Amino acid sequence: MLLYCTIENCYGTITLGRDGPYEFHNVSLTVNGIHSNVSFNAVDSWFTIPSQTAIYRLDIRRGSIAGTGALQLLSNSLLDNVNISIPLITYATQLTVKNSDINAKIEGTEIILDHNNISAVVEQIQNNNKKILV
């Protein structure tokens, strides 16, 4: 059984100690220790991911995600009104990006873009062929 962990109204650095879903509300965090079984559901939250990692699901409404290495998304994810400054990679899953600023490369097999400000490459990969979206 997975338990939810809710983190609200805080800033600083956090190391995740367990798998499972995390809820974030109004946070500004550098996040370490992300496992591929972790999912984020965040509102009004700003994240820095310091190293390349994989995450199961990432849903953010109003906020930002930044970092130094690529972030691999393993399940359908939604970014709505987010400043994206970390490369995102998603395969065999759907990534929906709405009303966001895309400042880092995004690549995947099913990317849905809706009313974004794009200043980086967005590549859709199908049957080993890359197609630039914009």
WOPE-V768606 format. One record per pair of residues at least 4 apart in sequence whose ideal C-beta (glycine too) atoms are under 8 Angstrom apart, sorted by the first residue. I is the first residue (numbers start at 1). J is the second residue. D is the distance in whole Angstrom. If there is no record, write none. Layout:
BEGIN
i->(I:I)
j->(J:J)
d->(D:D)
END
This chain:
BEGIN
i->(2:2:2:3:4:4:4:4:5:5:5:5:5:6:6:6:6:7:7:7:7:7:7:7:8:8:8:8:9:9:9:10:10:10:11:11:11:12:12:12:13:13:13:13:14:14:14:14:15:15:15:16:16:16:16:16:16:16:17:19:19:19:20:20:20:21:21:21:21:22:22:22:22:23:23:24:24:24:24:24:24:24:25:25:25:25:26:26:26:27:27:27:27:28:28:29:29:29:29:30:30:30:30:31:31:31:31:32:32:34:34:34:34:34:36:36:36:36:37:38:38:39:39:39:39:39:39:40:40:40:40:40:40:41:41:42:42:42:42:42:43:43:43:43:44:44:44:45:45:45:46:46:46:47:47:47:47:47:47:48:48:49:49:49:49:49:49:49:49:50:50:50:51:51:51:52:52:52:52:52:53:53:53:54:54:54:54:55:55:55:55:56:56:57:57:57:57:57:58:58:58:58:58:58:59:59:59:60:60:60:60:60:61:61:61:61:62:62:62:63:63:63:64:64:64:64:65:65:65:65:65:65:65:66:66:66:67:67:67:68:69:69:70:70:70:70:71:71:71:71:72:72:72:73:73:73:73:73:73:73:74:74:75:76:76:76:76:77:77:77:77:77:78:78:78:79:79:79:79:79:79:80:80:80:80:80:81:81:81:82:82:82:83:83:83:84:84:84:84:84:84:84:84:85:85:86:87:87:87:87:88:88:88:88:88:88:89:89:89:90:90:90:90:90:90:90:90:91:91:91:92:93:93:93:94:94:94:95:95:95:95:95:96:96:97:97:97:97:97:97:97:98:98:98:98:99:99:99:100:100:101:101:101:102:102:102:102:102:102:102:103:103:104:105:105:105:105:106:106:106:106:106:107:107:107:107:107:107:107:108:108:108:109:109:109:110:111:111:111:113:113:113:118:118:121:122:122:122:123:123:123:123:124:124:124:125:125:125:126)
j->(19:20:21:20:20:21:22:23:18:20:21:22:23:22:23:24:25:14:22:23:24:25:27:29:24:25:26:27:25:26:27:27:28:29:27:28:29:28:29:30:29:30:31:32:29:30:31:32:31:32:33:22:31:32:33:34:35:38:33:35:37:38:37:38:39:38:39:40:41:38:39:40:41:41:42:29:40:41:42:43:45:47:42:43:44:45:43:44:45:42:45:46:47:45:46:45:46:47:48:47:48:49:50:47:48:49:50:50:51:38:49:53:54:55:54:55:56:74:56:55:56:55:56:57:58:59:75:47:55:57:58:59:60:57:59:47:59:60:61:63:60:61:62:63:61:62:63:60:62:63:63:64:65:60:63:64:65:66:67:66:67:53:65:66:67:68:69:71:86:67:68:69:67:68:69:68:69:70:71:72:69:71:72:71:72:73:74:71:72:73:74:74:75:73:74:75:76:77:65:71:73:77:78:79:77:78:79:65:78:79:80:82:78:80:81:82:80:81:82:81:82:83:82:83:84:85:71:79:82:83:84:85:86:83:85:86:71:85:86:86:86:87:86:87:88:89:86:87:88:89:88:89:90:77:88:89:90:93:95:108:90:93:93:93:94:95:96:90:93:94:95:96:95:96:98:84:95:96:97:98:100:96:97:98:99:100:98:99:100:97:100:101:100:101:103:88:97:100:101:102:103:104:106:103:104:104:104:105:106:107:95:104:105:106:107:108:106:107:108:94:95:106:107:108:109:110:111:108:109:125:109:108:109:110:110:111:112:106:108:110:111:112:112:114:102:106:111:112:113:114:116:113:114:115:116:114:115:116:116:117:116:117:119:106:116:117:118:119:120:122:119:120:120:120:121:122:123:111:120:121:122:123:111:121:122:123:124:125:130:123:124:125:124:125:126:124:122:124:133:118:122:133:122:134:132:132:133:134:130:131:132:133:130:131:133:129:130:131:131)
d->(7:4:6:6:7:5:8:6:8:7:8:5:7:8:4:8:7:7:7:7:5:8:6:8:8:4:6:7:7:5:7:5:8:7:7:4:7:8:7:7:7:4:8:7:5:7:6:7:8:4:4:7:7:7:4:6:7:6:7:5:4:6:7:7:8:8:5:8:7:7:7:5:7:5:7:8:6:7:4:7:4:8:7:5:7:7:7:5:7:7:5:7:8:7:4:8:7:6:7:8:4:8:6:6:7:6:8:6:8:5:7:5:8:5:4:7:6:6:6:6:6:7:5:4:7:8:7:8:7:7:5:7:7:8:5:7:7:5:7:6:8:5:6:8:8:5:6:7:8:4:5:5:8:8:7:7:5:7:8:5:6:6:7:7:4:8:7:6:6:6:6:8:8:7:5:8:3:5:8:8:7:6:7:8:4:8:6:6:7:6:7:5:5:7:7:4:7:6:8:7:6:4:8:7:6:5:8:6:8:5:7:5:8:5:6:8:7:5:7:8:6:8:6:4:7:7:7:7:6:8:6:7:6:8:4:5:6:8:4:8:8:8:7:4:7:5:5:7:6:7:8:5:7:5:6:7:4:6:6:8:8:7:5:5:5:7:8:7:7:8:5:7:8:5:8:6:8:7:5:7:6:8:8:5:6:7:7:5:6:8:5:8:7:5:7:7:7:6:7:5:6:6:7:5:5:5:5:5:7:8:7:7:8:5:8:8:8:6:7:8:5:8:8:4:7:8:7:6:6:8:6:7:7:7:4:8:7:7:5:7:5:7:4:7:7:7:7:7:6:7:6:8:4:6:7:7:5:7:5:7:7:5:8:6:6:7:5:7:5:7:6:6:5:5:5:7:7:6:7:8:5:7:8:8:7:4:8:6:8:8:7:7:7:6:6:8:6:5:6:8:7:6:6:6:6:7:4:6:5:7:6:7:7:5:5:7:5:8:7)
END
